[in-house]
Amino acid sequence: MTTSLKYLSHYPADIQQQVIKLIKEDSLKAYLLAQFPIQHEITTDKALRQYANDLKQQFIKKSAPLSQVKYDDKIHIVNNALGLHTYVSRVQGNKLKSKNELRIGSVFKKAPEALLKMIVVHELAHLKEKEHNKAFYKLCQHMLPSYHQLELMTRIYLTELERNGCIYQ
């Protein structure tokens, strides 16, 4: 049996082997449920906007305001996008107006809160750092000290999601 770990392809072989072992033992879902027993309740765009704004207010108050925050079912995790940050500039009369928007993949409507938080933190970090550079990841870790571990867990979660669907009933 060949097991494809496209979400984990850049991780060390020992981590990939641990996940393959869980898959072969048919215990990946149980592992995830032990880590994250309940899904979050932030299922509406309004609740997601409030959640993102609360995090923004706590960590990056002086960054540009968010004009829109929403779940987006057009974001496909296959294209390596879990969320999107867009920055739109428009000329209105003699003024240049800019808007920041966050869109989070709809697959995270039924996910553990910690994984949703990791995605939101990632997209919020783009308000200050556009590129995935050292400063970007430092900001992510400032907002969420367990950022890197949760990024790994998100990739493991997506692996199980693709294999068997939602881990929650």
GIDA-V35942 format. One record per run of one state. SS is the DSSP state (H for helix, E for strand, - for the rest). FROM is the first residue (numbers start at 1). LEN is the number of residues. If there is no record, write none. Layout:
ss | from | len
SS | FROM | LEN
SS | FROM | LEN
This chain:
ss | from | len
- | 1 | 5
H | 6 | 3
- | 9 | 4
H | 13 | 12
- | 25 | 3
H | 28 | 8
- | 36 | 9
H | 45 | 15
- | 60 | 6
E | 66 | 7
- | 73 | 4
H | 77 | 3
- | 80 | 3
E | 83 | 10
- | 93 | 2
E | 95 | 11
H | 106 | 5
- | 111 | 2
H | 113 | 13
- | 126 | 8
H | 134 | 10
- | 144 | 3
H | 147 | 18
- | 165 | 5
